[in-house]
Amino acid sequence: MKARLRDIADQASVSEATVSRVLNGKPGVAESTRQAVLTALDVLGYDRPSRLRRKSAGLVGLIVPELTNPIFPAFAQIIENSLAQNGYTPVLCTQVAGGVHEDDYVQMLLERGVAGIIFISGLHADTTTDPDRYIALRDRNLPLVLVNGFIEGVDAPFISNDDVASMGLALEHLVSLGHREIGLAVGPDRYVPVIRKIAGFRHSMQELTGRPDVDDLIERSLFSVEGGATAAGRLLDRGATAVVCGSDLMALGAIREARKRGLNVPRDFSVVGYDDSTLIAFTDPPLTTVRQSVNAMSAATVRALLDEIAGQPSPRAEYVFRPELVVRGSTGAVRRH
């Protein structure tokens, strides 16, 4: 699209002459003014002149699961934007069932000479995964950062949400409302975050309700609306008055199942989600959920990768970020019969 000087000048609050000087690379323009003009170009959808385009410092691979779960686009958007601001060009690789395998994406990224790779909830979150795939990448001195998953023996920084603390926050809230028969609906327990959620659930249930055995209150299903509905149905059959879910999508499924049975949420059944992904505050009812620190975790992920690329590696550890409980309308006091 051809740029119109008047439109750019109005958007940047400068004169047309100043816009012309910036576009033609003339001296005598303050850096702040120059940036204002370039930002105006971007906002208006005009192409920057080739001489003014920032040269990429390199490509960075960003491998994420399917984008149907809103938490993954949230991570991807913030990380991509931060990488771009630091001069790097992100290459988004999305995994779907039956689609391109993580190893194939990695090979493609290596062939393109990426400066580093960020993995979000990838195979590193699966306890059945062979860590050698990541060790081999580190043997090539390729900078890596792995988010929400952990494997021993991999020489890379890990960024994780505190899943154990998440369960404590959710259960403290529900117990304060009088609930004792509280279920947990999560995905397959071969995944590190699921294992940690179950451990946190067991610990907090014993601490808060005195129940050492809660096996009958734990349902492993799929991280989907359908999975949440199935798990909630089984828990309701066992007398649960509330459920903590492993994702917001599962929580929406739990609400659907409760309504299918003629129950009101939260009057008859309380539901807690997990992630606080986009639009969850606008569901019916607005969902009480455990919010991951997506902004802080994303910033730490990019910072760690840039340090790795610069040859100033972060300490080899797992950096665990504390979540926050967001109380909305899907939880209420237990009904007394």
C-alpha positions as CSV (number, residue, x, y, z in Angstrom):
1,M,0.0,0.0,0.0
2,K,1.4,3.4,-1.0
3,A,1.9,5.7,1.9
4,R,0.1,9.1,2.0
5,L,2.2,11.8,3.7
6,R,-0.8,13.6,5.2
7,D,-2.2,10.4,6.8
8,I,1.2,9.5,8.3
9,A,1.8,13.0,9.6
10,D,-1.6,13.1,11.3
11,Q,-1.1,9.7,12.9
12,A,2.4,10.7,14.2
13,S,1.5,14.3,15.1
14,V,4.3,15.7,13.0
15,S,4.6,17.7,9.8
16,E,4.5,16.2,6.3
17,A,8.0,17.6,5.8
18,T,9.2,15.6,8.8
19,V,7.6,12.5,7.4
20,S,9.3,13.0,4.1
21,R,12.7,13.4,5.8
22,V,12.2,10.1,7.7
23,L,11.1,8.2,4.7
24,N,14.0,9.4,2.6
25,G,16.6,8.8,5.4
26,K,17.5,12.5,5.8
27,P,19.4,13.6,8.9
28,G,18.2,16.2,11.4
29,V,15.2,14.2,12.8
30,A,15.1,13.2,16.5
31,E,15.1,9.5,17.2
32,S,11.8,9.7,19.1
33,T,10.2,11.5,16.1
34,R,11.6,9.0,13.7
35,Q,10.2,6.1,15.7
36,A,6.8,7.9,15.9
37,V,6.7,8.1,12.1
38,L,7.7,4.4,11.7
39,T,5.0,3.4,14.2
40,A,2.5,5.4,12.3
41,L,3.4,3.5,9.1
42,D,2.9,0.2,10.9
43,V,-0.5,1.3,12.5
44,L,-1.8,2.5,9.1
45,G,-0.8,-0.7,7.4
46,Y,1.8,0.9,5.1
47,D,4.9,-0.9,4.1
48,R,8.1,0.5,5.4
49,P,10.7,1.5,2.8
50,S,13.3,-1.2,2.4
51,R,16.0,0.9,3.9
52,L,14.0,1.4,7.1
53,R,13.1,-2.2,7.7
54,R,14.7,-3.8,10.7
55,K,17.1,-6.6,9.8
56,S,16.3,-9.8,11.6
57,A,18.9,-10.9,14.2
58,G,17.9,-14.5,13.3
59,L,15.1,-17.0,13.4
60,V,13.8,-18.5,16.6
61,G,11.6,-21.6,16.6
62,L,8.5,-21.6,18.8
63,I,6.8,-25.1,19.1
64,V,3.4,-25.1,20.7
65,P,0.5,-27.6,20.9
66,E,-2.8,-27.1,19.2
67,L,-4.2,-23.6,19.2
68,T,-7.7,-24.7,20.1
69,N,-6.8,-24.3,23.7
70,P,-6.7,-20.5,24.2
71,I,-3.8,-20.7,26.7
72,F,-1.3,-21.7,24.0
73,P,-2.1,-18.8,21.6
74,A,-1.7,-16.5,24.7
75,F,1.8,-17.8,25.3
76,A,2.6,-17.7,21.6
77,Q,1.4,-14.1,21.1
78,I,3.4,-12.6,24.0
79,I,6.6,-14.6,23.2
80,E,6.4,-13.8,19.5
81,N,6.0,-10.1,20.2
82,S,8.9,-10.0,22.6
83,L,11.2,-11.9,20.2
84,A,10.3,-9.4,17.4
85,Q,11.0,-6.4,19.7
86,N,14.4,-7.9,20.3
87,G,15.1,-8.2,16.6
88,Y,14.4,-12.0,16.1
89,T,11.9,-13.5,13.7
90,P,9.7,-16.1,15.4
91,V,8.8,-19.3,13.5
92,L,5.6,-20.7,14.9
93,C,5.2,-24.5,14.7
94,T,1.8,-25.8,15.8
95,Q,1.3,-29.5,16.7
96,V,-2.1,-31.1,16.1
97,A,-3.1,-34.8,16.5
98,G,-2.0,-36.7,13.4
99,G,0.0,-33.7,12.2
100,V,3.7,-32.8,12.0
101,H,5.6,-34.4,14.8
102,E,7.8,-32.3,17.2
103,D,11.0,-34.0,15.9
104,D,10.1,-33.1,12.3
105,Y,9.5,-29.5,13.2
106,V,12.9,-29.4,15.0
107,Q,14.6,-30.8,11.9
108,M,12.9,-28.2,9.7
109,L,14.1,-25.4,12.1
110,L,17.6,-26.8,12.2
111,E,17.7,-26.8,8.4
112,R,16.8,-23.1,8.5
113,G,19.6,-22.2,10.9
114,V,17.5,-21.1,13.8
115,A,19.3,-19.3,16.7
116,G,17.3,-21.2,19.3
117,I,14.0,-23.1,20.0
118,I,11.3,-22.6,22.6
119,F,9.2,-25.6,23.5
120,I,5.8,-25.0,25.2
121,S,4.1,-28.1,26.7
122,G,5.9,-30.3,24.2
123,L,7.3,-33.8,24.5
124,H,9.4,-32.6,27.5
125,A,6.1,-32.6,29.5
126,D,5.6,-36.3,28.8
127,T,7.4,-38.6,31.3
128,T,7.5,-41.4,28.6
129,T,9.7,-39.2,26.4
130,D,13.3,-40.0,25.7
131,P,15.3,-37.0,26.8
132,D,18.0,-37.8,24.3
133,R,16.2,-35.7,21.6
134,Y,16.9,-32.6,23.7
135,I,20.3,-33.6,24.9
136,A,21.3,-34.0,21.2
137,L,20.2,-30.5,20.5
138,R,22.2,-29.1,23.4
139,D,25.2,-31.1,22.2
140,R,25.0,-29.0,19.1
141,N,25.1,-25.9,21.4
142,L,21.6,-24.9,20.2
143,P,20.0,-22.7,22.9
144,L,16.7,-24.2,24.2
145,V,14.1,-23.1,26.7
146,L,11.3,-25.5,27.8
147,V,8.0,-24.3,29.2
148,N,5.6,-26.2,31.5
149,G,7.4,-29.6,31.6
150,F,10.5,-31.0,33.1
151,I,13.1,-33.7,32.2
152,E,16.1,-34.5,34.4
153,G,19.5,-34.3,32.7
154,V,18.7,-31.8,30.0
155,D,21.1,-28.9,30.0
156,A,18.6,-26.1,29.5
157,P,16.4,-23.7,31.6
158,F,12.9,-24.7,32.4
159,I,10.0,-22.3,33.0
160,S,7.0,-23.7,34.8
161,N,3.7,-22.8,36.5
162,D,3.5,-24.0,40.1
163,D,0.9,-26.8,39.7
164,V,1.1,-27.9,43.3
165,A,0.4,-24.3,44.6
166,S,-2.4,-24.1,42.1
167,M,-4.2,-27.0,43.8
168,G,-3.8,-25.4,47.2
169,L,-5.3,-22.1,46.0
170,A,-8.3,-23.8,44.4
171,L,-9.0,-26.2,47.3
172,E,-8.6,-23.5,50.0
173,H,-11.3,-21.5,48.2
174,L,-13.7,-24.4,47.9
175,V,-13.2,-25.6,51.5
176,S,-13.9,-22.1,52.7
177,L,-17.2,-22.4,50.9
178,G,-18.0,-25.6,52.9
179,H,-17.1,-28.1,50.2
180,R,-15.5,-31.4,51.3
181,E,-16.4,-33.8,48.5
182,I,-14.2,-32.1,45.9
183,G,-13.1,-33.8,42.7
184,L,-10.2,-33.3,40.4
185,A,-10.6,-33.7,36.7
186,V,-7.2,-33.8,34.8
187,G,-5.6,-35.2,31.7
188,P,-3.5,-38.4,31.4
189,D,-1.1,-38.8,34.3
190,R,2.0,-39.4,32.2
191,Y,2.3,-35.6,31.9
192,V,4.5,-33.7,34.4
193,P,1.9,-30.9,35.1
194,V,-0.8,-33.6,35.7
195,I,1.4,-35.5,38.0
196,R,2.1,-32.3,40.0
197,K,-1.5,-31.3,40.1
198,I,-2.5,-34.7,41.5
199,A,0.3,-34.5,44.1
200,G,-0.9,-31.0,45.1
201,F,-4.5,-32.2,45.2
202,R,-3.6,-35.1,47.5
203,H,-1.5,-32.9,49.8
204,S,-4.1,-30.1,50.1
205,M,-7.0,-32.4,50.6
206,Q,-5.3,-34.1,53.5
207,E,-4.2,-30.7,55.0
208,L,-7.6,-29.0,54.5
209,T,-10.1,-31.9,55.0
210,G,-8.1,-34.6,56.7
211,R,-8.7,-37.1,53.9
212,P,-5.6,-39.2,53.3
213,D,-7.2,-41.3,50.5
214,V,-8.8,-39.3,47.6
215,D,-8.3,-41.8,44.8
216,D,-12.1,-41.9,44.2
217,L,-12.1,-38.2,43.7
218,I,-9.5,-38.1,40.9
219,E,-10.6,-38.5,37.3
220,R,-8.2,-38.7,34.5
221,S,-9.6,-37.8,31.1
222,L,-8.8,-35.6,28.1
223,F,-7.9,-31.9,28.1
224,S,-11.0,-31.0,26.3
225,V,-14.6,-30.0,26.8
226,E,-15.7,-33.6,26.2
227,G,-13.1,-34.8,28.6
228,G,-14.2,-32.4,31.3
229,A,-17.8,-33.4,30.9
230,T,-17.0,-37.1,31.2
231,A,-14.9,-36.6,34.3
232,A,-17.5,-34.4,36.0
233,G,-20.2,-36.9,35.3
234,R,-18.3,-39.7,37.1
235,L,-17.5,-37.4,40.0
236,L,-21.1,-36.2,40.3
237,D,-22.1,-39.9,40.4
238,R,-19.9,-40.3,43.5
239,G,-21.4,-37.3,45.3
240,A,-18.9,-34.6,44.5
241,T,-20.2,-31.1,45.2
242,A,-17.3,-29.3,43.4
243,V,-14.6,-30.0,40.9
244,V,-11.2,-28.5,40.1
245,C,-10.3,-29.0,36.5
246,G,-7.0,-29.2,34.7
247,S,-7.9,-26.7,32.1
248,D,-10.6,-24.1,31.4
249,L,-11.9,-26.2,28.5
250,M,-12.4,-29.1,30.9
251,A,-14.2,-26.7,33.3
252,L,-16.6,-25.7,30.5
253,G,-17.3,-29.4,29.9
254,A,-18.0,-29.9,33.6
255,I,-20.5,-27.0,33.6
256,R,-22.2,-28.5,30.5
257,E,-22.5,-31.9,32.2
258,A,-23.9,-30.4,35.4
259,R,-26.6,-28.5,33.4
260,K,-27.4,-31.6,31.4
261,R,-28.3,-33.2,34.7
262,G,-30.5,-30.3,35.7
263,L,-28.0,-28.8,38.2
264,N,-27.3,-25.2,38.6
265,V,-23.7,-23.9,38.7
266,P,-22.7,-22.8,41.3
267,R,-25.8,-23.4,43.5
268,D,-25.7,-27.2,43.1
269,F,-22.2,-27.7,41.8
270,S,-19.0,-25.5,41.9
271,V,-16.4,-25.6,39.1
272,V,-12.9,-24.2,39.1
273,G,-10.9,-24.0,35.9
274,Y,-7.3,-23.7,35.1
275,D,-5.3,-21.1,33.0
276,D,-7.7,-18.1,32.9
277,S,-7.5,-18.1,29.1
278,T,-9.1,-15.5,26.8
279,L,-12.8,-14.8,27.2
280,I,-13.2,-17.1,30.3
281,A,-14.4,-14.1,32.3
282,F,-17.3,-13.8,29.9
283,T,-18.6,-17.4,30.1
284,D,-22.0,-18.2,31.7
285,P,-21.4,-18.2,34.6
286,P,-18.0,-16.4,34.6
287,L,-15.5,-19.0,35.5
288,T,-13.5,-19.2,38.7
289,T,-10.1,-20.3,37.6
290,V,-6.4,-20.5,38.5
291,R,-4.5,-18.0,36.4
292,Q,-1.1,-18.9,35.0
293,S,1.4,-16.0,35.1
294,V,1.5,-16.0,31.3
295,N,3.1,-12.5,31.0
296,A,5.8,-13.2,33.6
297,M,6.5,-16.7,32.3
298,S,6.7,-15.5,28.7
299,A,9.1,-12.7,29.6
300,A,11.3,-15.0,31.5
301,T,11.3,-17.5,28.6
302,V,12.4,-14.9,26.1
303,R,15.0,-13.5,28.5
304,A,16.5,-16.9,29.1
305,L,16.7,-17.7,25.4
306,L,18.3,-14.4,24.5
307,D,20.9,-14.9,27.3
308,E,21.6,-18.4,26.0
309,I,22.0,-17.0,22.4
310,A,24.3,-14.3,23.8
311,G,26.5,-16.9,25.4
312,Q,25.4,-15.9,29.0
313,P,23.4,-19.0,29.9
314,S,20.9,-18.9,32.8
315,P,21.6,-21.2,35.7
316,R,20.5,-24.7,35.0
317,A,17.3,-24.9,37.0
318,E,13.5,-24.9,36.8
319,Y,12.0,-21.5,37.4
320,V,8.6,-21.9,39.0
321,F,6.0,-19.1,38.8
322,R,3.2,-18.9,41.4
323,P,-0.3,-18.7,39.9
324,E,-3.3,-16.6,41.1
325,L,-6.8,-17.7,41.9
326,V,-9.4,-15.6,40.1
327,V,-12.8,-15.9,41.8
328,R,-15.8,-15.4,39.6
329,G,-19.3,-16.8,39.4
330,S,-18.8,-20.6,39.0
331,T,-18.2,-21.3,42.7
332,G,-20.5,-20.9,45.6
333,A,-21.3,-22.2,49.1
334,V,-22.1,-25.9,49.4
335,R,-25.8,-26.7,49.7
336,R,-26.9,-28.0,53.0
337,H,-29.4,-30.9,52.7
